[in-house]
Amino acid sequence: MAPPANRRSGYSRRAQYGTFFGYIAGIVGALVGGGLLIVSILNPGSFSWLRGAAADVAAPGGQVASEGRAAGQGAFAIIRGYALAGSRNARLERELAEAKTRLVEAQATAAENVRLKAMLGLARQYPPPLVITELVAGTGASTRRFATIAAGTDRGVAVGMPIRSPLGLVGRVLEVGSSTARVLLVTDTESVVPVRRAQDGVSAFAQGRGDGRLQVRLINLGINPLKVGDVFVTSGSGGLYRPGIAVAKLISLTRDGGIAQVLSDPSASEYVAVDNIWGPQIEPTSAAAQPAGKR
C-alpha cells in the first residue's frame, strides 16, 4: 500500500528539525529586534553610523532617480513647448501685423499734418492767393503737360494766373470754364518762365522739355557760371509771375545753361493756390485786398 501524500512532520525527523530551528530563529530575531528597539529608545545616537552608512549606500540610487525625474520633466516641458509654440507664434504674428498697421497710420497722420501746415503757410503768404483749390487731373503720359483745377470763373479765376503749390511754381491758367480751369504746366514745351538764380540773381529763362524737366538757358551768353544744385526762382520779368517763387533745381550743365528738375511735382500736389497776375497794374496792397473782398 502506498504512503499517504500528506504526512505530518512528526513522521520525518528532518521536518521536525526544520520546524524547531524555525521557531528558534523567530524567537532570536524577536529578542534581537526588541533589544535593538530598547537601545534605540534609550540611546538614539547609537545607530547613527548605521543610518549614515545606509544613506551612503542609497545615495547613488537616489541620484539616479533624481536625474530621471529631471529628464522626464525636461521632456514634458519640451513637448509642452512644441504644443504651445504654434499658438504663441500666431499671436505674435498678429500683434506684429497690428503694430505695423498702427505705424503706417501714424506715418500717414504725420504726413497729412505736414501737408496741412504747408497749405496753411501757402494761404498766409504775401500777397495772399486768390483762391486755394484742388488739382483734380493732369496729363502724365502725353508729350503735352496740362492739369485741371476745381475753380473757374465762379471763383474769379482768369487766363494767365499763376498756379503754385507749397513747393513752388506749377504753371499758369490756359483756359477757364465756369467751375474748372485748364493749367499749362511749367514742364510743357510751350511754357517759358523768366527765372533767376536765387543766390546772386543770374538771369535766365526756363522752358519745359515735356519730360518733367526744364531747359534753363542764360540770357547773357559767355562763360557758364551755373553749378549743379543751383536753385532758380521766378524773376518777375514780363509781368506774369511775381518774383521769388521757387521753380527748379539744376541737375546737369549744358553749354548755355543746364537741365533742371522741377521742385513742385504736379503729381504730388493735391491742393494748389491761384495767384493774381503780377504786373505794374497790380500793386501789392491791391493784390492783398482783392482776395479778401472776393472771399
Secondary structure as the mmCIF struct_conf table of DSSP 4:
data_model
#
loop_
_struct_conf.conf_type_id
_struct_conf.id
_struct_conf.beg_label_comp_id
_struct_conf.beg_label_asym_id
_struct_conf.beg_label_seq_id
_struct_conf.end_label_comp_id
_struct_conf.end_label_asym_id
_struct_conf.end_label_seq_id
HELX_LH_PP_P HELX_LH_PP_P1 ALA A 2 PRO A 4
BEND BEND1 ALA A 5 ASN A 6
HELX_RH_3T_P HELX_RH_3T_P1 SER A 9 TYR A 11
HELX_RH_AL_P HELX_RH_AL_P1 ARG A 13 LEU A 42
HELX_RH_3T_P HELX_RH_3T_P2 PRO A 44 PHE A 47
HELX_RH_AL_P HELX_RH_AL_P2 SER A 48 ALA A 123
TURN_TY1_P TURN_TY1_P1 ARG A 124 ARG A 124
BEND BEND2 GLN A 125 PRO A 127
HELX_LH_PP_P HELX_LH_PP_P2 PRO A 128 PRO A 129
BEND BEND3 LEU A 130 LEU A 130
STRN STRN1 VAL A 131 GLY A 138
BEND BEND4 GLY A 140 ARG A 144
STRN STRN2 PHE A 146 ILE A 149
BEND BEND5 ALA A 150 ALA A 150
HELX_RH_3T_P HELX_RH_3T_P3 THR A 153 ARG A 155
TURN_TY1_P TURN_TY1_P2 GLY A 156 GLY A 156
TURN_TY1_P TURN_TY1_P3 VAL A 159 GLY A 160
STRN STRN3 PRO A 162 SER A 165
TURN_TY1_P TURN_TY1_P4 PRO A 166 LEU A 167
STRN STRN4 GLY A 168 VAL A 176
BEND BEND6 SER A 178 SER A 179
STRN STRN5 ALA A 181 LEU A 185
TURN_TY1_P TURN_TY1_P5 VAL A 186 THR A 187
BEND BEND7 ASP A 188 ASP A 188
TURN_TY1_P TURN_TY1_P6 THR A 189 GLU A 190
STRN STRN6 VAL A 192 ARG A 197
TURN_TY1_P TURN_TY1_P7 ALA A 198 ASP A 200
STRN STRN7 SER A 203 GLY A 208
BEND BEND8 GLY A 210 GLY A 212
STRN STRN8 ARG A 213 LEU A 218
BEND BEND9 ILE A 219 ASN A 220
BEND BEND10 GLY A 222 ILE A 223
TURN_TY1_P TURN_TY1_P8 VAL A 228 GLY A 229
STRN STRN9 VAL A 231 THR A 234
TURN_TY1_P TURN_TY1_P9 SER A 237 GLY A 238
BEND BEND11 GLY A 239 TYR A 241
HELX_LH_PP_P HELX_LH_PP_P3 ARG A 242 ARG A 242
TURN_TY1_P TURN_TY1_P10 PRO A 243 GLY A 244
STRN STRN10 ALA A 246 THR A 254
TURN_TY1_P TURN_TY1_P11 ARG A 255 ASP A 256
STRN STRN11 GLY A 257 VAL A 262
BEND BEND12 LEU A 263 SER A 264
HELX_RH_3T_P HELX_RH_3T_P4 PRO A 266 ALA A 268
BEND BEND13 GLU A 270 GLU A 270
STRN STRN12 TYR A 271 VAL A 274
HELX_LH_PP_P HELX_LH_PP_P4 ASP A 275 TRP A 278
STRN STRN13 GLY A 279 GLY A 279
TURN_TY1_P TURN_TY1_P12 PRO A 280 GLN A 281
STRN STRN14 ILE A 282 ILE A 282
HELX_RH_AL_P HELX_RH_AL_P3 PRO A 284 LYS A 294
#
